[in-house]
Amino acid sequence: MAAQRLTFKAQLAQISVPATSANLGAGFDCFALALDLRDRYAAQVLDEAGFDVDVSGEGADEVKRDKNHLVIKSMLRGFEFMGQKPRGLALRALNVTPHGRGLGSSASAIVGGLALARELVLGGDQYMSLEEMMLLATELEGHPDNVAAAIHGGATIAWMEDIYGVKTGRAVSIPVHHDIRAITFIPENHLSTSKARKLLPETIPHRDAVLNSSHTALLTVALSSRPDLLLTATEDFLHQSYRAEAYPKSMALVEKLRSAGVAATISGAGPSVLVLHTATETELFEIIKQAPAGFVAKEMAISRSGVE
């Protein structure tokens, strides 16, 4: 977008962004789900140059407190897109989403930063649409799945598309059956997405590709209207087994739960485990009991809304 003079709002902008779980088993690099665990950010434009950043909660001691903080970087990219950067910014971040556990913490920061930039500009939604936010978020994140769910909420299907010679992220929302809930089993250890991706093979057997395609297609029906099909629909043939060495305890938990008829998957690049279920209270107790030492089980609702 061509450079233009923007009117920055004087008041504080506040945003919350849901955690997200990508892949959902078979839907590698395209499916994602928003979870009702929200990072919260507040920001204000400053008259003087510089960045005033304060972070509390998850990963507070591990992140930058200057222009290199991911929320600040994303805000600056958003302002740049809209046409003008402010002289300075103040940011307050309360992180709830665990970092490096496959629950979309970077997507939350990126989408939160872009949304804050839009909120701090008078008429910001006219300078940056949700579709354009998706484009920028994909650029910053490098892939569109988590950011799609963080923007739109619920379940999303994302893909990359060549538009006028530029690869950009696109997404559509799909409804989630009202009975479906989630449990996450969050381990103590971290795993970087880049490390997990290096374990993927260049090619896979044709049979596995066919099976995964059918399960991915089935996943749209399982999520929206047939939760009884979740166990089959979440069975993966593309990524989890190849990356098992990076999260052996998580993979063992997935296999244990699936053998008991529970739709368990690795959340994103791991090492958290996601369970999608419609369990009764008694069944839920039995599922949660499966958490091994070093894992914390958290019940979560599906977040029907994205960034807000």
N, C-alpha and C positions, 0 to 999 in steps of 0.2 A: 504494500500500500504506500502511496506517495506521502512524503512528509507533510504534516499539517499541524496547525496549532490546536492543542487540546486544552480543555478546561478541566483542571484537576479539582476534585472535591476536597474540601477542607476536613470533613469529618472522617472518623475511623470507619474502615470497611471490615466486616467480619464474615468469615467463610468456614464451612465445615465440609469435609470430603470423606467419603466412605473408604474403608479398606476394600480390596478386591482380590479375588482368587481367579487366576487365569487357567485355561486349558480344560478344567473339569474332566480330566481323563482324556477321552478321545479327541476333544476339540482343541488340539494343539495349535497355539499361536493365533487362535481366532475366537474361541469362546471365553467369556469371563462373567463373573458374578459379583455384584456389589454386596458387601456385608455391613451389618449395622454396628460398625466399630469406626468412629469418626475422629480424624485429626481436625484440630480447630486452629485457625489462623486469624490474626487481626493485623491490619496494616494501615499506615497513614503516610501521606506525602509530606516531606519536610522541605522547608524553604532553604535550609543550608545543605551543602553537599555532604554526602557520606551515608553510612548505613548503621542503623541502631537495631541490632538483632538480639533477641533474647529467646532461648529455647528451653522448654521443660518437658519432662515425660520421657518416653522411649527414645533411646539413642541420643539424648541431650548432650552427652559428653563426647559424642563421636562426630558431630557435624560442625561445619564452619559457622562463624558468627560475623561474616562480612559479605561482600558481594558474591562470594562463591557458594553461599548457602543456596540449596537447590530451589527453594521458594523464591528467593530474591532473583536468582538467575532467570527463573521462569517469568517473574513479574517484568523484569527488564526486557525480555524477549517479547512479551505481550505489549508493553508500551512502545517498543520499537516497531512492531507490526502496525499499531494504531497510529503511529506517526511522530511521537515525541516522548522522550524520557524525562521524568522529573529530576530535580537536582539531588534529592535525597529521599530515603525511605526508612521508616521504622517498622519493624516486624516483631510480633509476638506469636510464638508457635507452641501449641500444646500437642505433643505427639502421643498418640495412643496405639497406633499400628506398630507392631514389632518390626524392627529393621532387619533386612537380610534373611527373612523367614518365608518368602514366597507369598506375602499378603499385600503386595502393591504399595509399599511405603513410598517409593520414588514416584509412582504415578499420582499418589495423593499430593505430594509436594508440588509436582509439575502442574497438575490441574488446579490445585489451590492457588498457586502463584499467578497463573493466567486469569483465573476468575477474580482474584484480588485486583489485578491490573484493570480489568474491565470495570469492576465496581468503583474504582477510584477515579474514573473518567466520566464526566457528565455525558450521558448518552452513549456509554461504553458498549452497550449491546448492539448499537448501530455500527460501531467501528470493528467489532469482533463478534461474529455470529458463533453459535455452538459448533457449526460445521468448521468454521475457521479455527476455533479453539481446538477441535479434534486434529486438524492439520498441524498446528503448532505443537500440540502435546505429543503427537507421533514423532515429529522432528526431534524434540528434546529427549523423548524416551527411547526412540529407536525402533519401537514396535507398537502396534495400535491396541492390543487386547485389553490390558489393564486400564489404560487411560479412557477407553470407550466406556467401560463400566463405571469408572469414577465420574465421568461427565454425565452419563444418562441414568445411572442406577439400574437396578434389576439385573436381568441377564442381557448380554449383548453378543452379537457376532460381528467381528471386525475383519477387515481385509485391507490389503494395499492395492491402490489403483493408480495407473498412470494418467494424469490429467495435464494436458498441454506439456507433456514431456517431463513432468515432475511427479515422482512417486509420493503419494499421500495416503494417509490412513482414513478409511471410511468405516462406518458402523451402522447397524440397525439394532433396535431393541426387540426382544421377544418376551412375551408375558411369562411370568413364573407362577405356577400353580400355588394357590393360597395355603396348601397344606405343607409345602416343602420348607424345611428349616435346615440349618447348618450347625455342625460342630467342627471346630478346628482343634487339632492336637498340635500344640506349638512347642518345639523342642528348645533346649538351651542354646544349641549351636547355630551358627550362621552359615549361609552358602550364597556366594555371589552368582548372579545370573550368567555372567560371562564364563565362569568356571563350569557351570552346568551345561552350557551350550557346547563347550569344547568336547564334551563326551558323546555328542550325537554323531552317528555315522553319516557318511555322504550318501549312501543308498540303503534301501530296505527291500525285503522281498515283496514281490508283486502281491502275493496272497495277503500279507500284512496290510498293504496299502488299501486293498479292497475291503478287508474287515474293518479297518479304521474309518474308511469313508462311510460305510453303512452305519457304524455306530455313531459317527458325528451327525449324520442326517437324523438318526433316531433320537439324538439328544434334544433336538428342537421340540419333538413331540413329548418326550419324557418330562422336560422342564415345564412345558406349558399346559399339558392336559393328562399325561399318563405317568405319574410318578412311580407307578409300579414297574416301569421299564428302566428306571435309573441305573440299576445294577448292570444291566447289559449295555446301556447307552454310554456309560462312563468307562467301559473297558477299553484300555489303550494298547495300541501296537506300535506307536511311533517314538515315544521318548522315555517313558518311566523306567523300563527295564534296562535301557542303555545307560541311564544315569544312576542306577541303583548303587553303584560303588561310592557315589558322593553322599548318599543318605541311606546307608544300610538299615538303620533302626527304623527310619520312616517307612522304607519299602516293606520291611517285615511287618509293620503295623498295618499297612495297606492290605497286604496279602492275608493277614489274619482276619481282618474285618470283612474283606470280600468273601473269604471262604465261609463266613458266617452269614452271608447274604446281605451285607451292608455296603452301600455304594460309597466306597472310600477311594480317594485319589490323592496324588501328590498335589499340593497347592502351588500353582505356578512352577517356578524352578526349584521349589522346595526350600528347606526341608520340612515345612509344616504339612500336615495331612488334613484334607478336607473331607467331611462326610456330609452327604445330602440325604435327608431322611424325612419320613412322615411317622416317626416312631411314637408309640404310647409312652407314658411316663415310666412304666416298668421297663420297656425295651430301651428307652433312652438311658436309664440307669445302667443297664447291662453294657451298652455301647461305651459309655464314659468310663466304666470300670476297666476297659481294655487299655487305657492310657498307661504305658510303661514308665518306669523311673526316668526322669529327665524331660518328660512331656507334661504340659499343662493343657487340660481339656477346657474349652470355652464354648458354651452354647451361644449361637448367634442367629438373629433373625436375618432374613434377606432385606437389604436396604432397597426399598422401592424407589427412592429418589437418589440422584447423584449429587454433585456439588450444589451447595445451596448456602 
